[in-house]
Amino acid sequence: MILTHTFFQHALLGALLASMLCAMIGTYVVTRRMVIMGGGIAHASLGGVGLGAYFGFSPLLGATGFALLSGFAIEGLSRRYVREDSAIAMLWTLGMSIGILAVYLTPGFMTDLPLYLFGDILSISKMDLYLTGALTLVCGAVFSLLSSTIIAVAYDRDFARTQGLPVQWIETLMISLTCLTIVACLQMVGIVLVISLLSVPQSTAGLFVRSFRGMIFGSFIAALVACVGGLWLSYLLNLPCGPTIILLSILGYFVCRTIKALTPRFKKIA
């Protein structure tokens, strides 16, 4: 029985933790309209992966540093010098260019590069679970203590600023947590697909709920179903885990949208 294998148990626990983490951070990202920014940060983190391979330190550590630097650089450039979409494009392509060059210059061949590009949830280790679990607890504590302020900033930061809320501090905190969440999920679905975990489940939940907290809960359910279902399908059909999870998530969105279209009297809840 596949459930008796340690690697599969780790994968299931990783799916649970990632679903909780992405439900919280993804709801903020979608509400704050930062999805493209999140994609830019994810792809820019390839620069850190490449530098890690070239200089011999942990690629995930490099990805973390590059993700944080890219997130704050996008925020800083878009406020002072260029439009946000231009800043995203600059950092997106800069990170990928550095990563590709570093991998090219690394002696030999980086055998685990596909892991960072496309992910492999079955390779999650116990240490990965500890780190993801710790980040999930931190995010849970932040959302529990600062939920009202986070919601206000997510919906309208200008109005939040007029109310005397610490908008700059909240945005810095949330960008940091977003970057860390992206890196935490790289091993599950990879750089190429990670932004889908932060947006598609929220879009599915948004079909049925209208509140911020309701979207967190709904996107957690949608993400968990997609992760566990994709994991099982990849095992049964011998398919890559990451793309299978994302395809199932997007398919779930269209199924739910069809169901809602066929029930015109349905009213959003929560």
C-alpha positions in Angstrom: 0.0 0.0 0.0 1.4 3.3 -1.1 0.4 5.1 2.2 2.8 2.9 4.1 5.8 4.5 2.4 7.5 7.4 4.2 8.0 9.5 1.1 4.3 9.4 0.3 3.3 10.3 3.9 5.7 13.3 3.7 4.1 14.3 0.4 0.6 14.2 1.9 1.7 16.3 4.9 3.5 18.7 2.6 0.3 19.1 0.5 -1.6 19.9 3.7 0.9 22.5 4.9 1.3 24.0 1.5 -2.5 24.2 1.1 -2.9 26.1 4.4 0.0 28.4 3.6 -1.1 29.2 0.1 -4.7 29.7 1.2 -3.6 32.6 3.5 -0.9 34.2 1.4 -2.7 33.6 -1.9 -5.8 35.3 -0.7 -3.9 38.4 0.1 -2.0 38.2 -3.2 -5.2 37.9 -5.2 -7.1 40.5 -3.3 -4.2 42.9 -3.4 -3.8 42.2 -7.2 -0.2 41.0 -6.8 -0.5 37.8 -8.9 1.8 39.0 -11.7 4.3 40.3 -9.1 4.2 36.9 -7.5 5.0 35.3 -10.8 7.9 37.7 -11.3 9.3 36.9 -7.8 9.0 33.1 -8.5 10.9 33.3 -11.8 13.5 35.7 -10.5 14.3 33.2 -7.7 16.0 31.1 -10.5 18.9 33.5 -10.1 19.4 32.3 -6.6 19.1 28.7 -7.6 21.8 29.1 -10.2 24.1 31.1 -8.0 23.7 28.4 -5.3 24.7 25.7 -7.8 27.7 27.8 -9.1 29.1 28.8 -5.7 28.3 25.5 -3.9 25.7 26.6 -1.3 22.0 25.5 -1.0 20.0 26.5 -4.1 16.9 27.0 -1.8 18.9 29.4 0.3 19.9 31.3 -2.8 16.3 31.3 -4.1 15.1 32.7 -0.8 17.6 35.6 -1.0 16.8 36.3 -4.6 13.0 36.2 -4.0 13.2 38.6 -1.1 15.5 41.0 -3.0 13.3 40.8 -6.1 10.1 41.5 -4.1 11.5 44.6 -2.4 13.2 45.8 -5.6 9.9 45.6 -7.5 8.2 47.5 -4.7 10.9 50.1 -4.5 11.3 50.6 -8.3 7.5 50.8 -8.9 7.1 53.6 -6.2 9.9 55.8 -7.4 11.2 55.1 -10.9 9.0 52.9 -13.3 5.6 51.4 -13.5 5.0 48.2 -11.5 4.6 46.0 -14.6 7.9 47.3 -16.0 9.7 46.7 -12.7 8.3 43.2 -12.6 9.6 42.5 -16.1 13.0 43.9 -15.3 13.5 41.7 -12.1 11.8 38.7 -13.7 14.2 38.6 -16.6 17.2 39.7 -14.6 16.8 36.8 -12.2 16.2 34.2 -14.9 19.2 35.5 -16.9 21.5 35.3 -13.9 20.2 31.8 -13.1 20.6 30.5 -16.6 24.2 31.9 -16.9 25.2 30.5 -13.5 23.8 27.1 -14.4 25.6 27.2 -17.7 28.9 28.1 -16.1 28.6 25.5 -13.3 31.1 22.7 -13.9 29.3 19.4 -14.9 25.5 19.3 -15.0 23.0 20.4 -12.4 21.0 17.2 -12.1 18.4 18.7 -9.8 17.6 21.7 -11.9 14.3 20.2 -13.1 13.3 19.8 -9.4 13.4 23.6 -9.0 11.8 24.3 -12.3 8.9 21.9 -12.2 8.9 20.5 -8.6 8.6 17.1 -7.2 6.4 16.7 -4.1 7.6 13.2 -3.6 11.1 14.5 -2.8 10.0 16.5 0.2 12.2 15.7 3.3 11.4 15.9 7.0 13.4 19.1 7.2 11.3 20.6 4.4 8.2 19.7 6.4 9.6 21.4 9.5 10.5 24.6 7.7 7.1 24.7 5.9 5.3 23.9 9.1 7.1 26.7 10.9 6.3 29.2 8.1 2.7 28.1 8.2 2.5 28.7 12.0 4.1 32.1 11.6 1.6 33.1 8.8 -1.3 31.8 10.9 -0.2 33.9 13.9 0.2 37.0 11.7 -3.2 36.6 10.1 -4.8 35.9 13.5 -3.3 39.0 15.2 -3.4 41.4 12.3 -6.4 40.1 10.2 -8.3 43.4 10.2 -5.3 45.5 9.2 -4.2 43.0 6.5 -7.7 42.9 5.0 -7.9 46.7 5.0 -4.6 47.0 3.2 -5.4 44.2 0.8 -8.7 45.9 -0.4 -7.6 49.6 -0.4 -4.3 50.7 0.9 -5.0 54.3 0.3 -8.1 54.2 2.5 -6.2 52.2 5.1 -3.5 54.9 5.1 -6.1 57.6 5.8 -7.3 55.6 8.8 -3.8 55.7 10.3 -3.0 52.0 9.7 0.6 51.0 9.3 0.3 50.3 5.6 4.1 50.4 4.8 4.9 48.0 7.6 2.1 45.6 6.6 3.1 45.6 3.0 6.7 44.9 3.9 5.6 42.0 6.1 3.3 40.6 3.5 5.9 40.8 0.7 8.3 39.0 2.9 5.8 36.2 3.7 4.8 36.0 0.0 8.5 35.5 -1.0 9.0 32.9 1.6 5.8 31.1 0.6 6.9 31.0 -3.0 10.2 29.4 -2.0 8.6 27.0 0.3 6.4 25.7 -2.5 9.1 25.4 -5.1 9.9 21.8 -4.3 6.2 20.9 -4.7 5.3 22.5 -8.1 8.5 24.4 -9.2 9.4 27.9 -10.2 7.3 27.7 -13.4 4.0 26.7 -11.8 4.2 27.9 -8.2 2.1 31.1 -8.8 -0.9 28.9 -9.7 -1.1 27.7 -6.1 -1.3 31.3 -5.0 -4.1 32.3 -7.4 -6.2 29.4 -8.9 -7.6 28.0 -5.6 -8.6 31.6 -4.6 -10.3 32.1 -8.0 -12.3 28.9 -7.3 -13.2 29.9 -3.8 -14.2 33.4 -5.1 -17.0 31.8 -7.1 -18.8 30.8 -3.9 -17.7 33.2 -1.1 -17.6 36.9 -0.8 -15.4 37.6 2.3 -11.7 37.5 2.8 -11.9 34.9 5.5 -14.3 32.8 3.5 -11.9 32.9 0.6 -9.0 31.6 2.8 -11.1 28.7 3.9 -12.5 27.9 0.5 -9.1 28.2 -1.2 -7.6 25.8 1.4 -10.2 23.2 0.5 -9.7 23.7 -3.2 -5.9 23.6 -2.9 -5.9 20.5 -0.7 -8.2 18.6 -3.1 -6.0 19.6 -6.0 -2.8 18.6 -4.2 -4.0 15.3 -2.9 -5.9 14.5 -6.1 -2.9 15.4 -8.2 -0.6 13.3 -6.0 -2.8 10.3 -6.4 -3.3 10.7 -10.2 0.5 11.2 -10.7 1.0 7.9 -8.8 -1.6 6.0 -10.6 -0.8 7.3 -14.1 3.0 7.7 -13.6 2.9 11.4 -14.3 4.9 14.4 -12.9 3.4 15.6 -9.7 3.7 19.4 -10.1 1.9 19.8 -13.5 -0.7 17.2 -12.5 -1.6 19.2 -9.4 -1.9 22.5 -11.3 -3.9 20.9 -14.1 -6.3 19.4 -11.6 -6.6 22.7 -9.8 -7.5 24.6 -13.0 -9.9 21.9 -14.1 -11.5 22.2 -10.7 -12.0 25.9 -11.3 -13.8 25.4 -14.6 -15.9 22.6 -13.2 -17.0 24.8 -10.3 -17.7 27.7 -12.7 -19.8 25.4 -14.8 -21.7 24.2 -11.7 -22.4 27.8 -10.7 -23.5 28.8 -14.2 -26.1 25.9 -14.1 -27.4 27.1 -10.8 -28.2 30.8 -11.4 -30.0 31.2 -8.1 -26.9 30.3 -6.1 -25.8 33.0 -3.7 -22.4 33.5 -2.4 -21.8 32.6 1.3 -19.4 33.7 4.0 
